[in-house]
Amino acid sequence: MRFVTLIFLCFLTQLLGAKIDERFAKSEYCIGCHQEQGKDWKTSLHSKSHMTKNPLYLKTLEYIEAKKFIYKEVQSLRCGKCHNPRMDTKDADISYSLSRAYGFENEESKKVSEALKDSTSQDGISCIICHNVEKIEYKAGDTNSSNPHKKTHRNSGFQALKFGPNDVMVGPFEESYRTTYHKMKQVPHFQEEVNKLCFACHYSSQNDKNIPLYETGIEYERSQSTEKCVECHMGKQEINIIAPNVKGSTPAIQRPTRRHLFAGARNSDIVKQSLKISLENKSGFLHVLLENITPHKVPTGFSGREIEIEVLYKKNNQIIKKVTKKLNTLYLDRHGRETISYIADELKSDDRLDLNEKREYTIQNVDGATQVEVNFWYRLIKESLIPILKIEDEVYLKKYPIYSKELKL
Protein backbone atom coordinates (compact mmCIF):
# COMPACT_ATOMS: atom_id res chain seq x y z
CA MET A 1 0.00 0.00 0.00
CA ARG A 2 2.88 2.34 0.89
CA PHE A 3 4.48 1.63 -2.49
CA VAL A 4 1.26 2.54 -4.33
CA THR A 5 0.96 5.73 -2.30
CA LEU A 6 4.57 6.65 -3.07
CA ILE A 7 4.03 6.10 -6.80
CA PHE A 8 0.89 8.27 -6.67
CA LEU A 9 2.72 11.07 -4.84
CA CYS A 10 5.56 10.98 -7.38
CA PHE A 11 3.03 11.19 -10.22
CA LEU A 12 1.22 14.05 -8.49
CA THR A 13 4.49 15.92 -7.99
CA GLN A 14 5.31 15.54 -11.69
CA LEU A 15 1.85 16.72 -12.65
CA LEU A 16 2.00 19.77 -10.40
CA GLY A 17 5.54 20.47 -11.55
CA ALA A 18 4.21 21.00 -15.06
CA LYS A 19 2.12 23.92 -13.75
CA ILE A 20 3.64 27.32 -13.09
CA ASP A 21 4.21 28.09 -9.43
CA GLU A 22 1.62 30.67 -8.38
CA ARG A 23 4.42 32.90 -7.01
CA PHE A 24 5.71 33.47 -10.55
CA ALA A 25 2.51 33.06 -12.57
CA LYS A 26 1.85 36.78 -13.07
CA SER A 27 4.11 39.75 -13.64
CA GLU A 28 2.47 41.72 -10.83
CA TYR A 29 4.18 39.43 -8.33
CA CYS A 30 7.58 40.27 -9.86
CA ILE A 31 6.90 44.01 -10.02
CA GLY A 32 6.93 44.22 -6.22
CA CYS A 33 10.74 44.03 -6.42
CA HIS A 34 11.42 44.90 -10.07
CA GLN A 35 9.31 48.04 -10.33
CA GLU A 36 11.17 49.86 -13.11
CA GLN A 37 11.28 46.79 -15.34
CA GLY A 38 7.58 46.15 -14.74
CA LYS A 39 6.65 49.76 -15.47
CA ASP A 40 8.46 49.59 -18.81
CA TRP A 41 7.06 46.17 -19.73
CA LYS A 42 3.46 47.32 -19.22
CA THR A 43 3.90 49.80 -22.09
CA SER A 44 5.14 47.11 -24.49
CA LEU A 45 3.25 44.87 -26.90
CA HIS A 46 4.80 41.93 -25.03
CA SER A 47 2.32 42.69 -22.26
CA LYS A 48 -0.55 42.59 -24.78
CA SER A 49 0.11 39.35 -26.66
CA HIS A 50 -3.12 37.66 -25.47
CA MET A 51 -6.23 38.25 -27.56
CA THR A 52 -8.08 39.77 -24.57
CA LYS A 53 -5.43 42.50 -24.29
CA ASN A 54 -4.81 43.35 -27.94
CA PRO A 55 -7.72 44.61 -30.11
CA LEU A 56 -5.74 44.22 -33.36
CA TYR A 57 -4.88 40.61 -32.56
CA LEU A 58 -8.50 39.88 -31.62
CA LYS A 59 -9.85 41.48 -34.82
CA THR A 60 -7.34 39.44 -36.85
CA LEU A 61 -8.53 36.22 -35.20
CA GLU A 62 -12.16 37.17 -35.82
CA TYR A 63 -11.40 37.87 -39.49
CA ILE A 64 -9.74 34.45 -39.86
CA GLU A 65 -12.78 32.88 -38.18
CA ALA A 66 -15.14 34.60 -40.63
CA LYS A 67 -13.09 33.71 -43.72
CA LYS A 68 -11.74 30.25 -42.85
CA PHE A 69 -14.34 28.98 -40.37
CA ILE A 70 -11.68 28.39 -37.71
CA TYR A 71 -12.95 29.47 -34.31
CA LYS A 72 -10.86 32.34 -32.97
CA GLU A 73 -10.20 30.36 -29.79
CA VAL A 74 -8.65 27.52 -31.81
CA GLN A 75 -6.57 29.92 -33.91
CA SER A 76 -5.46 31.65 -30.71
CA LEU A 77 -4.11 28.33 -29.41
CA ARG A 78 -2.16 27.84 -32.64
CA CYS A 79 -0.78 31.37 -32.61
CA GLY A 80 -0.09 30.82 -28.93
CA LYS A 81 3.17 29.03 -29.67
CA CYS A 82 4.65 32.54 -29.74
CA HIS A 83 1.88 34.75 -28.35
CA ASN A 84 1.43 32.59 -25.23
CA PRO A 85 4.14 29.89 -25.27
CA ARG A 86 3.39 28.54 -21.78
CA MET A 87 -0.25 27.81 -22.55
CA ASP A 88 -0.96 24.19 -21.56
CA THR A 89 -3.24 23.50 -24.52
CA LYS A 90 -1.57 23.90 -27.92
CA ASP A 91 -4.47 23.05 -30.26
CA ALA A 92 -8.03 21.72 -30.24
CA ASP A 93 -9.49 18.68 -31.96
CA ILE A 94 -12.70 18.47 -33.98
CA SER A 95 -14.81 17.85 -30.88
CA TYR A 96 -14.26 21.47 -29.83
CA SER A 97 -15.69 22.79 -33.10
CA LEU A 98 -18.63 20.39 -32.80
CA SER A 99 -19.35 21.57 -29.27
CA ARG A 100 -19.36 25.19 -30.46
CA ALA A 101 -21.46 24.47 -33.53
CA TYR A 102 -24.13 22.56 -31.62
CA GLY A 103 -24.00 24.53 -28.39
CA PHE A 104 -22.93 21.93 -25.85
CA GLU A 105 -19.95 21.64 -23.53
CA ASN A 106 -17.51 18.74 -23.58
CA GLU A 107 -14.06 17.98 -22.19
CA GLU A 108 -12.32 19.61 -25.15
CA SER A 109 -14.28 22.86 -24.84
CA LYS A 110 -13.56 22.97 -21.10
CA LYS A 111 -9.86 22.44 -21.74
CA VAL A 112 -9.71 25.22 -24.35
CA SER A 113 -11.66 27.62 -22.15
CA GLU A 114 -9.40 26.99 -19.17
CA ALA A 115 -6.26 27.45 -21.27
CA LEU A 116 -7.41 30.81 -22.65
CA LYS A 117 -8.46 32.04 -19.20
CA ASP A 118 -5.20 30.99 -17.56
CA SER A 119 -3.72 33.99 -15.75
CA THR A 120 -0.17 33.39 -17.02
CA SER A 121 -1.33 33.22 -20.64
CA GLN A 122 -3.45 36.35 -20.27
CA ASP A 123 -0.41 38.12 -18.82
CA GLY A 124 1.29 37.96 -22.23
CA ILE A 125 5.02 37.60 -22.77
CA SER A 126 5.75 38.22 -19.11
CA CYS A 127 8.72 37.70 -16.79
CA ILE A 128 8.22 33.92 -16.46
CA ILE A 129 8.31 33.52 -20.25
CA CYS A 130 11.74 34.99 -21.03
CA HIS A 131 13.46 34.69 -17.65
CA ASN A 132 12.64 31.00 -17.20
CA VAL A 133 14.02 29.78 -20.56
CA GLU A 134 16.83 27.41 -19.60
CA LYS A 135 17.89 26.65 -23.16
CA ILE A 136 16.82 27.16 -26.77
CA GLU A 137 16.86 24.37 -29.33
CA TYR A 138 16.44 25.41 -32.94
CA LYS A 139 15.71 22.95 -35.70
CA ALA A 140 15.67 23.62 -39.43
CA GLY A 141 12.20 23.79 -40.92
CA ASP A 142 11.04 21.43 -43.62
CA THR A 143 12.33 22.45 -47.03
CA ASN A 144 9.64 22.83 -49.64
CA SER A 145 10.57 23.00 -53.32
CA SER A 146 7.22 24.66 -54.11
CA ASN A 147 8.10 27.59 -51.87
CA PRO A 148 9.04 30.41 -54.27
CA HIS A 149 10.83 32.23 -51.47
CA LYS A 150 13.15 29.26 -50.86
CA LYS A 151 13.62 30.14 -47.20
CA THR A 152 14.24 27.67 -44.39
CA HIS A 153 11.94 28.35 -41.46
CA ARG A 154 12.85 27.02 -38.03
CA ASN A 155 10.70 25.84 -35.17
CA SER A 156 9.50 28.69 -33.03
CA GLY A 157 7.95 29.64 -29.71
CA PHE A 158 7.34 26.77 -27.32
CA GLN A 159 8.82 24.36 -29.89
CA ALA A 160 12.24 25.95 -29.37
CA LEU A 161 12.02 27.20 -25.78
CA LYS A 162 12.95 24.77 -23.02
CA PHE A 163 11.81 26.05 -19.63
CA GLY A 164 13.60 25.34 -16.35
CA PRO A 165 12.37 25.02 -12.75
CA ASN A 166 9.86 27.77 -11.90
CA ASP A 167 11.93 29.19 -9.06
CA VAL A 168 15.08 29.65 -11.16
CA MET A 169 15.14 32.95 -13.05
CA VAL A 170 17.73 33.06 -15.81
CA GLY A 171 19.53 36.16 -17.01
CA PRO A 172 22.93 37.73 -17.68
CA PHE A 173 24.10 37.52 -14.05
CA GLU A 174 25.28 34.81 -11.71
CA GLU A 175 23.50 33.90 -8.46
CA SER A 176 23.16 36.80 -6.03
CA TYR A 177 23.22 36.37 -2.26
CA ARG A 178 20.44 38.96 -2.03
CA THR A 179 17.96 36.79 -3.94
CA THR A 180 15.55 35.29 -1.46
CA TYR A 181 12.38 34.97 -3.53
CA HIS A 182 13.90 32.93 -6.35
CA LYS A 183 17.19 31.44 -7.50
CA MET A 184 19.26 32.83 -10.37
CA LYS A 185 21.17 31.28 -13.22
CA GLN A 186 23.44 32.83 -15.83
CA VAL A 187 22.76 31.64 -19.40
CA PRO A 188 24.35 32.44 -22.81
CA HIS A 189 21.08 33.59 -24.41
CA PHE A 190 21.07 36.58 -22.03
CA GLN A 191 24.66 37.42 -22.88
CA GLU A 192 26.49 36.99 -26.19
CA GLU A 193 23.70 34.83 -27.68
CA VAL A 194 20.84 37.17 -26.74
CA ASN A 195 19.50 37.37 -30.33
CA LYS A 196 18.80 33.65 -30.08
CA LEU A 197 16.11 34.34 -27.48
CA CYS A 198 14.48 37.09 -29.56
CA PHE A 199 14.47 34.99 -32.71
CA ALA A 200 12.68 32.13 -30.96
CA CYS A 201 9.57 34.09 -31.91
CA HIS A 202 10.75 36.88 -34.22
CA TYR A 203 12.76 34.87 -36.75
CA SER A 204 10.24 34.00 -39.47
CA SER A 205 6.94 32.35 -40.23
CA GLN A 206 4.81 31.46 -43.23
CA ASN A 207 1.19 30.52 -43.82
CA ASP A 208 -0.08 27.20 -45.20
CA LYS A 209 0.49 28.48 -48.77
CA ASN A 210 4.19 29.08 -48.01
CA ILE A 211 3.61 32.84 -48.11
CA PRO A 212 5.96 34.68 -45.71
CA LEU A 213 4.26 36.40 -42.78
CA TYR A 214 7.34 38.00 -41.27
CA GLU A 215 11.06 37.39 -41.69
CA THR A 216 12.80 39.72 -39.25
CA GLY A 217 15.38 37.09 -38.27
CA ILE A 218 16.11 36.18 -41.88
CA GLU A 219 16.47 39.87 -42.74
CA TYR A 220 18.90 40.32 -39.86
CA GLU A 221 21.05 37.37 -40.90
CA ARG A 222 21.13 38.68 -44.45
CA SER A 223 22.48 42.00 -43.16
CA GLN A 224 25.44 40.24 -41.48
CA SER A 225 25.11 42.79 -38.69
CA THR A 226 26.82 42.25 -35.33
CA GLU A 227 24.30 44.45 -33.51
CA LYS A 228 22.13 42.78 -30.90
CA CYS A 229 18.35 43.28 -30.90
CA VAL A 230 18.48 44.57 -27.31
CA GLU A 231 20.82 47.42 -28.24
CA CYS A 232 17.94 49.20 -29.99
CA HIS A 233 14.84 47.62 -28.47
CA MET A 234 16.04 47.71 -24.83
CA GLY A 235 18.45 50.64 -25.08
CA LYS A 236 21.93 51.27 -23.78
CA GLN A 237 23.14 49.63 -20.60
CA GLU A 238 22.93 51.74 -17.45
CA ILE A 239 24.39 50.95 -14.03
CA ASN A 240 21.53 50.26 -11.61
CA ILE A 241 20.42 48.15 -8.69
CA ILE A 242 18.01 45.61 -10.17
CA ALA A 243 15.72 45.31 -7.12
CA PRO A 244 16.50 48.44 -5.05
CA ASN A 245 13.73 47.94 -2.48
CA VAL A 246 14.83 44.45 -1.45
CA LYS A 247 16.19 44.56 2.10
CA GLY A 248 18.98 42.29 3.29
CA SER A 249 22.20 42.07 5.24
CA THR A 250 24.23 41.91 2.02
CA PRO A 251 24.86 45.25 0.25
CA ALA A 252 23.11 45.73 -3.09
CA ILE A 253 25.23 45.22 -6.20
CA GLN A 254 25.09 47.78 -9.00
CA ARG A 255 24.97 46.09 -12.38
CA PRO A 256 24.59 47.03 -16.05
CA THR A 257 20.88 46.82 -16.91
CA ARG A 258 18.64 47.71 -19.84
CA ARG A 259 15.13 49.14 -20.11
CA HIS A 260 12.30 46.63 -20.58
CA LEU A 261 10.31 48.71 -23.09
CA PHE A 262 10.86 46.25 -25.96
CA ALA A 263 10.64 49.48 -27.87
CA GLY A 264 8.19 50.04 -30.70
CA ALA A 265 6.39 52.97 -32.32
CA ARG A 266 3.86 53.20 -29.46
CA ASN A 267 6.28 53.63 -26.57
CA SER A 268 9.51 55.07 -28.00
CA ASP A 269 11.14 56.99 -30.85
CA ILE A 270 12.78 53.86 -32.28
CA VAL A 271 11.26 54.33 -35.75
CA LYS A 272 12.68 57.86 -35.91
CA GLN A 273 16.10 56.39 -35.15
CA SER A 274 15.77 53.74 -37.87
CA LEU A 275 15.71 56.16 -40.82
CA LYS A 276 17.88 58.92 -42.21
CA ILE A 277 15.66 61.42 -44.01
CA SER A 278 16.60 64.49 -46.03
CA LEU A 279 14.84 66.85 -48.45
CA GLU A 280 16.16 68.76 -51.43
CA ASN A 281 14.34 71.31 -53.60
CA LYS A 282 16.09 71.53 -56.97
CA SER A 283 15.12 72.49 -60.53
CA GLY A 284 11.38 72.42 -59.88
CA PHE A 285 11.40 69.05 -58.15
CA LEU A 286 11.27 67.93 -54.53
CA HIS A 287 13.68 65.10 -53.75
CA VAL A 288 12.81 63.01 -50.69
CA LEU A 289 15.78 60.86 -49.71
CA LEU A 290 15.57 58.13 -47.10
CA GLU A 291 17.96 55.49 -45.85
CA ASN A 292 17.26 52.46 -43.67
CA ILE A 293 20.03 52.26 -41.06
CA THR A 294 18.71 49.14 -39.31
CA PRO A 295 19.68 45.49 -40.00
CA HIS A 296 16.12 44.58 -41.05
CA LYS A 297 13.35 45.95 -43.24
CA VAL A 298 11.35 49.01 -42.19
CA PRO A 299 8.63 48.31 -41.31
CA THR A 300 9.38 44.73 -40.21
CA GLY A 301 7.56 42.15 -38.10
CA PHE A 302 3.76 42.03 -38.44
CA SER A 303 3.06 42.27 -42.16
CA GLY A 304 0.30 44.86 -41.77
CA ARG A 305 2.55 47.72 -40.67
CA GLU A 306 2.92 50.81 -42.85
CA ILE A 307 4.96 53.98 -43.23
CA GLU A 308 3.19 56.88 -44.95
CA ILE A 309 5.03 59.76 -46.58
CA GLU A 310 2.75 62.79 -46.83
CA VAL A 311 3.77 65.72 -49.05
CA LEU A 312 1.60 68.84 -48.64
CA TYR A 313 1.97 71.68 -51.14
CA LYS A 314 0.69 74.97 -49.72
CA LYS A 315 -0.05 78.49 -50.87
CA ASN A 316 -0.22 81.05 -48.07
CA ASN A 317 -0.47 78.18 -45.57
CA GLN A 318 -3.47 76.64 -47.37
CA ILE A 319 -3.06 73.09 -48.74
CA ILE A 320 -3.51 73.05 -52.51
CA LYS A 321 -2.25 69.52 -53.26
CA LYS A 322 -1.40 66.38 -51.32
CA VAL A 323 0.93 63.61 -52.55
CA THR A 324 1.20 60.33 -50.63
CA LYS A 325 3.74 57.49 -50.82
CA LYS A 326 3.41 54.31 -48.76
CA LEU A 327 5.87 51.67 -47.62
CA ASN A 328 3.97 48.46 -47.00
CA THR A 329 3.06 45.00 -48.28
CA LEU A 330 0.04 43.88 -50.28
CA TYR A 331 -1.42 40.39 -49.76
CA LEU A 332 -4.24 39.03 -51.93
CA ASP A 333 -6.70 36.16 -51.57
CA ARG A 334 -7.54 33.73 -54.40
CA HIS A 335 -10.05 36.24 -55.81
CA GLY A 336 -7.44 39.00 -56.04
CA ARG A 337 -8.86 40.95 -53.09
CA GLU A 338 -6.70 42.45 -50.36
CA THR A 339 -6.48 40.35 -47.23
CA ILE A 340 -4.20 39.69 -44.28
CA SER A 341 -1.03 37.66 -44.72
CA TYR A 342 -2.13 34.77 -42.49
CA ILE A 343 -4.73 33.54 -44.97
CA ALA A 344 -3.35 35.07 -48.20
CA ASP A 345 -2.79 33.20 -51.46
CA GLU A 346 -0.29 35.70 -52.82
CA LEU A 347 2.19 38.33 -51.71
CA LYS A 348 1.51 40.80 -54.51
CA SER A 349 4.03 43.47 -53.57
CA ASP A 350 6.51 44.44 -50.89
CA ASP A 351 7.44 48.12 -50.95
CA ARG A 352 9.05 48.27 -47.51
CA LEU A 353 12.52 49.74 -47.18
CA ASP A 354 15.05 46.93 -47.35
CA LEU A 355 17.90 46.67 -44.87
CA ASN A 356 20.54 49.33 -45.56
CA GLU A 357 18.54 50.51 -48.59
CA LYS A 358 18.74 54.09 -49.86
CA ARG A 359 15.68 55.32 -51.75
CA GLU A 360 14.71 58.57 -53.43
CA TYR A 361 11.25 59.85 -54.33
CA THR A 362 11.17 62.67 -56.89
CA ILE A 363 8.02 64.80 -56.96
CA GLN A 364 7.33 67.66 -59.36
CA ASN A 365 6.56 70.86 -57.50
CA VAL A 366 3.09 72.36 -57.86
CA ASP A 367 2.72 75.65 -59.73
CA GLY A 368 1.78 78.47 -57.39
CA ALA A 369 2.84 76.66 -54.21
CA THR A 370 4.87 78.81 -51.81
CA GLN A 371 5.93 76.07 -49.41
CA VAL A 372 5.91 72.29 -49.04
CA GLU A 373 5.51 70.28 -45.84
CA VAL A 374 6.76 66.69 -45.67
CA ASN A 375 5.56 64.34 -42.93
CA PHE A 376 6.48 60.72 -42.24
CA TRP A 377 3.97 58.66 -40.27
CA TYR A 378 4.04 55.11 -38.89
CA ARG A 379 0.90 52.99 -38.76
CA LEU A 380 0.53 49.87 -36.61
CA ILE A 381 -1.97 48.66 -39.22
CA LYS A 382 -2.00 49.88 -42.82
CA GLU A 383 -4.83 52.21 -43.71
CA SER A 384 -6.46 49.90 -46.27
CA LEU A 385 -6.72 47.06 -43.72
CA ILE A 386 -8.59 49.16 -41.14
CA PRO A 387 -12.06 48.68 -42.73
CA ILE A 388 -11.28 45.06 -43.65
CA LEU A 389 -10.50 44.14 -40.04
CA LYS A 390 -13.02 46.66 -38.63
CA ILE A 391 -10.45 48.27 -36.37
CA GLU A 392 -11.93 50.76 -33.90
CA ASP A 393 -9.31 51.10 -31.18
CA GLU A 394 -7.58 54.49 -31.28
CA VAL A 395 -4.14 53.00 -30.56
CA TYR A 396 -4.30 51.22 -33.93
CA LEU A 397 -6.12 53.98 -35.82
CA LYS A 398 -3.70 56.78 -35.04
CA LYS A 399 -0.62 57.72 -37.04
CA TYR A 400 2.64 57.91 -35.10
CA PRO A 401 4.92 60.81 -36.15
CA ILE A 402 8.40 60.01 -37.45
CA TYR A 403 9.53 63.19 -39.20
CA SER A 404 8.21 66.61 -40.22
CA LYS A 405 9.81 69.48 -42.12
CA GLU A 406 8.68 72.44 -44.20
CA LEU A 407 10.57 74.05 -47.08
CA LYS A 408 9.96 77.36 -48.78
CA LEU A 409 9.67 77.11 -52.56
N, C-alpha and C positions, 0 to 999 in steps of 0.2 A: 504493500500500500504506500509506504514511504517513497519507494522508487517511482511509482506512478505520479505521486504528488510532486516529486522533484522534477520529473520530466515536464509536467504541466507548468510548473513555475518557470522553468527554463524557456518553454515555448512562449509563455506570457511575457517574460522579460524581452524576448526577441521581438514580439509583436509590438510592445510598448516602445521599444527602442526605435522602431521605424517611424514613430510619431515624433513631432518636434516638441521638445521640452517647453512647457508653458512659459517658463522664464524668458525664453528667447523667441517666442512665437510671433511677437509683434514689435515693431520698431519703437513704440512708445515706452517699452520697458528698457530699451537701450538708451533712449534720449535722456533718462534721468541722470546718467553720467556723461554721455557724449552729446551735450546740448548743441554745440555749434554744428557738428556733423548732421545731427537730426534736423536742425533748422534749415540747413542747405538742402538736404535730401527732400524735404517736403515740397520744395519749389520745383523739383525735377520731374520729368516724365517717368523716371524709374518708380516713383511713388504712385503713379497712376496707370500701371500696366494692366490692372484688372478691369474688366468691362464695366463694372459698377462705378469706377472712378474716372473713366475716360470716355467722354461723349463721342469722340471721333471713332474710337475703337468699337464702341457699341453700335454706332450707325453702320460701320463697315460690316460687322457681323450680321446685322439685320438685313443689309443689302444682299449679302451672300445667301441668307436664309430665303429671301424672296426670289432670288434668281436661280438658286441651285437646290432649293428644298432641303437644305441641311440646317437643322435647328441651331440657332445661335449658341445655345448651351454646348452642343456637340462640337461646333467649330471652335468655341472658346477653349475646350479641352485640348483640341489639336494644336491651336496656336499657343496653348499654355506651356508647351515645351520650352519656349523662351519667355513668354509673358508671365507665366507662373510656374517655374520649373520644379517647385516642391509640392505641387498639387498631387495628391495620392492617385487620383483617377486620371488616366492619360487619354482615354477615348471612351466611346459608348457603343454598345452593340445595337442591333436592330430592335431589340425589345424596348429600348428607350424611345425610339421613334414611334413604335406601335403604342406605347403607353401615352405618349403625347397626342397622337392622332385620334385615339379612341377615348381619351379622358380618364384613364385609370392609373393608379400608382402601382409600381412593382419594385423589385429589389434594385433594378438598374436605374430607375428614375430617382430612387432614394439616394443611391450612391452618387449620382451626378449632382443632385441638389446639395448634398453634404459637401462635396468637393468644391463647388462654386461658392458656398457660404463659408468655407474654412477661413478663419481669421488671418492666417499666414498668407494664403493666396490673395485675399482681398487687400492685403497690405502692400502688394506689388513686389518690385525688386528691392527688397528691404535688406537690413543688416545681415540676417541669417542666410540670405541667398548668397551674396558674394563672400562674406567673411567666414563661411563655414565650408567652402570648397577646398577639400584637402588636395585633390589633384584633378587634372584635366586630361582626358584621353580623346584625342582627335582620330578620326578614321576617314579615309578618302571616300567620297560618295561614289555611287555607281556611275560608271561612264555610260553615256548614251549617244550612240552615233547619230541619232536623229536630232540631237540637240544642236541647233545652228550656232549656238554661242560657244559650244565646245569648252565649257568650264567644268571643273571638278568641284562639286559641292560636298562639304564635309558634314558629319553629324553635328547637331547643334543642341543647345539648351541642355535639358536633363540627360540627353544621350551622351554628352561629353563631360558633364560636371559630375564629379564623384565627391559626395559630401562626407564629412567626418563626424565624430561625436558632437552632439549638440553643444556641449559645454566647452568646446575648444574653438576659439575664434582665431582664424588665420589672418596674417597680414605681413607687413614688411619688417616687423620687429620680433625679437626674441621674447621669451617669457619675462614678465615683469613681476617683481616681488610685491608690487602694489595691487596686482589683480586679485581680487577676492571673489568677485561674482562669477568669473569664468576663467578658464585657462587660455594661454596664448601659444601660437605656433608660427614660426617664420617659414614662409613658402616662396618658391621662385616666382610664381605667377603674381606676386605682389611686389616683386623687385625687378630684375632684369627681364623677366618674361611676362610683364604685366599685360601686354597686348593680347596674350594668349587668353586671358580671362575675358577681356572685352569681346574678342572674336568668337567666343563660345556662342554668342547670340548675334553679333553684328558682322559676321563674316560674309555670308551669302545665303540666299534661298531662292527657290524657283517654284512655280505652280505645277499642276499636274500635266500641263502642256509644254513643260520645259522652258517656260518664259521666265526670265529673271525678275525677281521682286525687288531685291536689293543686293548690292555686291560691294559694300564698303570695304570689307576685308580684302577682297580680290583687287579692288582699286588701290588700296594701300600697298599691297605686295608688288603691284605693277609699278608703283612709284619708286620702289627701292629706298624709301625713306628710312631713316634711323630714329625719327621722332616717335615718341610713345603717345598713345591716345590721351593719357592722363595729363600730359604737358599742356594741352589745350583745353580739354574738357574738365579737368580738375584744377588747373592753374599751377602757378609756381609753388615750390615748396616754401613753407614758412616754419620757423621754429616756434613750437607751441607745446603746452602740456595737453595731452590728449583728453584726459578726464580730470579737469582742474578741481572739481568739487569733491573728489574722492578723498576721504580722510584716512590717514594711516601713519604708522610710526616711521615708515621709510620715506625720505624726501621724494617729491615728484621729479621725474626726469623730463627735460625738455627735448623734444624730438622734431625732426622735419616732417611736417604734415601737409596735406593738400585739402582744398575745399571739396565738399561733397555735393556740388551743384549738378554734376554731370551736364555741363553747360549746353544749352540750346538757345534758340531764338527767343524763347519766352522769358528766360531768367538770366540772360547775359548778353554781352555784345560780341559773342563769338563769331557771328556771321559777318559783322563789320570787319573783324580781324582777318577773315578768310579771303578777302578780295582787295586788290589794288585797283582803284578807279581814278580815271583822269578824263578831263574834257578838253577839247580843242576846237575853237571856231576859226575855220580857215577857208577862204575862197568860196564863201556862200554855203558851206556845209558844216554841220556839227559832227565831230568825231568823238564817239564815246568809246573809250578804251578800258578794258577790264582784264585783270589777270587773276587766276586762281593760284593762291600761294599755299594751299593745303595739299596733303598727299592723298586726297580722294576727290571725287566729283563734288560740285556745289550746284544744287543741293545734292545730298546723298541720303542714304537710309530709306525711310518710307517713300515709296515711289510716287506718292501724291503731292510731294512738296513742290514749291514754285518760287522763283524769283521774278519779280515784275520790274521792268525798267519803264518809267513813265517820263515822257518828254513833253513839257508844256510850253508852247509858244504863246507869248503874251504881247499885247499892245496896251501901253498905259495901265499895266497890272491886270488887264482883263484877258482871260484865256481865249485865244482865237483858233487854236488847233492843238489836238492831243495825239501823240504818237506813242504806241506801246509795243514793247518787245518782251517776250517771256521765255524764261529758261525752265523747261519742264520735260516731262515725258508724256507720251500719248499711247494709251492701251485701248485696243478695240476688241469687241466680242465677235462672234462668228457672222453677225449681220453687219459688221462694219460700224457699229455704234460705240461711242466712248464708254469705257467701263473702268473698274479698278483692276489693278494688276493681278490680284489673287485669283480671279476667275476669267482672265483675259485669254483670247486666242491668238493675239498678235501684239507685239510691241511695235507700233507704227513708226514712232520717232522718239529720239532722245536728244534734246537740245540743251541739256545741262552742260555746265562748264567742266571740261575734263580736267584731271589733275595736271597742274602746272600749265594749263592752257592760257594763251593770250588771245583775246578776241577784240575785234573792232566793229562797231556799228556806225555806218555813215548815213546821216540824215540830212536831206536838203532843207535849208532854212526856209521859213515861210515869209513871203513878201509882206512887208508892213510890220512884221514883228519887231519889237524894240528890246525884248529880252527873252531868254529861254531858261526854264527851270527843269532840272533833271533830278528825279527821285528814284531810288532803288528801294524796293519793298520785298519782304520775305513773307510767304504764306505757308502756314502749316498744312493747308490743303488747297490745291489749285482751284482757282475761281470756277472753272467749268465743272468741277466735281461737287461743288457745294449743293446745287439743286438735285443732282443725281443721288447723293447720299442724304439729302434733306438735313444738312447741318444747320443747327440753330444756336449753338453755344458761341458766345462772343469771343472766347479765347481762340476758336478756330475760324471765326469769320474775319477777325481783324487782320490788318496788314502791319507787319513789324518793320520799323524804319531801319534801313542800312546806311543810306547815304542821301544827301541833298545838297544841291549847289545851283546857284543862279548866275548866268552870264549875260552881260549886256551885248547886244548885237549892233 
